[in-house]
Amino acid sequence: MDVRLVQLLGSFIATRSEYVLARLEFAALHPDRPAPPSIDRLPDASERTLRERWPFAASDLAAARLYLAEYSVPAGESAPQREARVRLERTLRELDGYARAILWVQTVEERE
């Protein structure tokens, strides 16, 4: 397996852990909204995980991006609520970046 994929998967796994905390914080501070979708936990940065589990994590990430796209910032959002939203947005952007990079490396590997 390409070293770049191992590193990217490792970064995705670490950032997904940050997303779990951001998701819980967001849900706790926005009790009137459904919680953001969870993202599948990848057990390790291996070829087997990439083959068997990555499609589920990528699908979950798409659902989380859609959730955030549909989320409208309420008028009168408190500072803690705003901070939780910003943290959630940041972790989703990071996850999205890693997912795009993983797809790119996979595409390059297939061409070789």
C-alpha positions as CSV (number, residue, x, y, z in Angstrom):
1,M,0.0,0.0,0.0
2,D,1.2,3.5,-0.9
3,V,2.8,5.3,2.1
4,R,0.8,8.4,1.2
5,L,-2.5,6.4,1.6
6,V,-1.3,5.1,5.0
7,Q,-0.5,8.7,6.1
8,L,-3.8,10.1,4.8
9,L,-5.9,7.4,6.4
10,G,-4.1,8.0,9.7
11,S,-4.8,11.7,9.5
12,F,-8.4,10.9,8.5
13,I,-8.8,8.6,11.6
14,A,-7.3,11.2,13.9
15,T,-9.5,14.0,12.6
16,R,-12.5,11.8,12.7
17,S,-11.9,11.5,16.4
18,E,-12.0,15.3,16.6
19,Y,-15.2,15.3,14.6
20,V,-16.8,12.9,17.2
21,L,-16.1,15.4,19.9
22,A,-17.2,18.4,17.8
23,R,-20.4,16.6,16.8
24,L,-21.3,15.9,20.5
25,E,-20.5,19.4,21.5
26,F,-22.6,20.8,18.6
27,A,-25.5,18.5,19.5
28,A,-25.4,19.4,23.2
29,L,-25.5,23.1,22.4
30,H,-28.1,22.8,19.7
31,P,-30.8,20.6,21.4
32,D,-33.5,21.8,19.0
33,R,-31.7,20.3,16.0
34,P,-31.0,16.7,15.2
35,A,-27.4,15.7,15.8
36,P,-25.0,15.7,12.9
37,P,-24.5,12.3,11.3
38,S,-21.8,10.0,12.7
39,I,-18.9,9.0,10.5
40,D,-17.8,5.4,10.5
41,R,-14.8,4.6,12.5
42,L,-11.9,3.2,10.5
43,P,-10.0,0.7,12.6
44,D,-6.5,1.3,11.1
45,A,-4.7,2.7,8.1
46,S,-4.5,-0.5,6.1
47,E,-5.3,-1.7,2.7
48,R,-8.1,-3.9,4.1
49,T,-9.7,-0.9,5.8
50,L,-9.4,1.1,2.6
51,R,-11.1,-1.6,0.6
52,E,-13.8,-2.8,3.1
53,R,-14.6,0.2,5.3
54,W,-13.6,3.4,3.4
55,P,-16.7,3.4,1.2
56,F,-18.9,3.6,4.4
57,A,-16.8,6.4,5.9
58,A,-16.9,8.3,2.6
59,S,-20.7,8.0,2.4
60,D,-21.0,9.1,6.1
61,L,-18.8,12.1,5.3
62,A,-21.1,13.0,2.4
63,A,-24.1,12.9,4.7
64,A,-22.3,15.1,7.3
65,R,-21.4,17.7,4.6
66,L,-25.1,17.7,3.4
67,Y,-26.2,18.1,7.0
68,L,-24.0,21.2,7.4
69,A,-25.0,22.6,4.0
70,E,-28.7,22.4,5.1
71,Y,-27.9,23.9,8.5
72,S,-28.8,27.6,8.7
73,V,-27.2,29.7,11.3
74,P,-30.0,30.7,13.7
75,A,-30.5,34.4,14.6
76,G,-29.2,35.0,18.1
77,E,-26.7,32.1,18.1
78,S,-24.7,32.3,21.3
79,A,-20.9,32.5,21.4
80,P,-20.6,28.8,22.6
81,Q,-23.0,27.7,19.9
82,R,-21.1,29.6,17.3
83,E,-17.8,28.1,18.5
84,A,-19.3,24.6,18.4
85,R,-20.5,25.2,14.8
86,V,-17.2,26.6,13.7
87,R,-15.4,23.6,15.2
88,L,-17.8,21.2,13.5
89,E,-17.3,23.0,10.1
90,R,-13.5,23.0,10.5
91,T,-13.3,19.2,11.2
92,L,-15.6,18.5,8.3
93,R,-13.4,20.6,6.0
94,E,-10.3,18.7,7.2
95,L,-12.0,15.3,6.7
96,D,-13.2,16.4,3.3
97,G,-9.6,17.4,2.4
98,Y,-8.2,14.0,3.5
99,A,-11.0,12.2,1.6
100,R,-10.3,14.1,-1.6
101,A,-6.6,13.4,-1.2
102,I,-7.3,9.7,-0.6
103,L,-9.4,9.5,-3.8
104,W,-6.7,11.3,-5.7
105,V,-3.9,8.9,-4.6
106,Q,-6.2,5.9,-5.4
107,T,-6.8,7.3,-8.9
108,V,-3.1,7.8,-9.5
109,E,-2.3,4.3,-8.3
110,E,-4.9,2.8,-10.6
111,R,-3.4,4.6,-13.6
112,E,0.1,3.3,-12.8
